[in-house]
Amino acid sequence: MGSYVDFLDKPIFKIVGESADRLGMECYVVGGYVRDRLMNRPVKMDLDFITIGSGIALAKEVRKNFKNKPKLNVFKSFGTAHMNVLGVDLEFVGARKESYNRSSRNPTVENGTLEDDQNRRDFTINAMAICLNKTRWGELIDPFNGKKDLENKNIQTPLNPNQTFDDDPLRMMRGIRFAAELDFRIEAGTLKSIRDYSTRIDIVAPERIVQELNKLMSVEKPSYGLGLLFTSGLMNEILPEICALRGVEEIEGHLHKDNFYHTLEVVDNVSMTSENLWLRWAALLHDIGKPKTKKFIKPQGWTFRGHEFVGSKMIPKLFKRLHLPRDGRMKYVQKMVMMSSRPASLVDDSVTDSAVRRLLFDAGDDVEDLMLLCEADLTTKNEKKKRRYLNNFKEVRLKFKEVEERDQIRNFQPPVSGEEIMEQFGIGPSPVIGEIKEAIKEAILEGQIPNEKEAAKIKMEEVAKQLGLIQ
């Protein structure tokens, strides 16, 4: 199979190999490390070791080699052990074979051979192993020609893909994620099997699905993986809201764009300017309100009025279903979707400073992300038109800078606090305090008064008179 001694250049491999030899066990490094070294990719700081025998016993033997004993986590029911040594995660497991019940992706496990263990791997490119025993140091074990599939940029399963995906449907998501991450193609029979077994994804925990989705959304060009999710049928099971964007309708010669492919392009555009996962999610979801708001109105044609509001209201339910975090990250995505069209309304020369102040107030620290999303939303193929719009957005950014420097609206804090209002008028907590603060905020946003304490105090007295607090 060939020697890959140069792949074993980290001291940990010698330590693990010598520990296995002392116990009389076969031992191999497997999976992602082998794949990534063969591809000359940056190697992740986690290593998977397989032994013929007890992975826990090998882990305990390895641990003895370190003066400062690393914490050893043992999972007896799975026959695995884990430790972290100098920032490197080490996972130890005994070779095993698996059998599955169709209602669960959790297998029944029993001890097995290296061949059994490689048979159960998801894809050929992840089924390669390098021996760490002294007598076979550096020997590559590659029964399914994973090295050739790496060279051919090919994703396929070691055994029959129908069985592979029926046993563990999450492997379908992993296959698409690997294709997107590595820019590989999925072998035709393997892709057909994903289509045939796509509905099996419903037995997989939402947390595991989202883990793969987030990895896919984090690649350099997510549209490739998202497109595969769609054509394989998996997207319809996981994100039907995105599938609903697909298609073009024509009435009286009026067409609207295909919002599905537009959305994929927007996600890619955002990915070229930001690694922010949640901004990428906002790009994916920014048009999900369009199918519910689509109307044909004469004479202008198709409209999607209010789709940003409708889309933002759909997000909590979607996040709950997928077990995405329902915290500040969800609120951020909602805000980006809700505000996704607002900067475009500021390009007109007649736009008031008040409108600019309100957008800065509503967007806060996320205004730059909002602008990136709006610029990514320009998917026209008319270069002249695109340049004009991008220049317009440059003007919007200049307006933001000018108004912000003068009025300091971003992360607005009221110049007069509730405590100061209570002390000034000798009153306790009440709705009146909120009314006065709101009136001051509105006056500042409308440009009626500057964002300064003295001006705010004058406004406070004026509103207090109107509310009958003072004569």
Helices and strands as residue ranges (DSSP letters): G 5-7, H 11-23, E 27-30, H 32-38, E 46-51, H 55-63, E 73-75, E 80-85, E 88-94, E 96-99, E 108-111, H 114-119, G 124-126, E 129-131, G 134-136, E 140-141, H 146-151, E 154-155, H 161-167, H 170-182, E 185-186, H 188-196, G 198-203, H 206-217, H 222-232, H 234-238, H 240-243, E 250-251, E 254-255, H 259-273, H 277-285, H 290-293, E 295-297, E 301-303, H 307-322, H 328-338, G 343-346, H 353-363, G 364-366, H 367-376, H 383-407, H 418-425, H 431-445, H 453-466
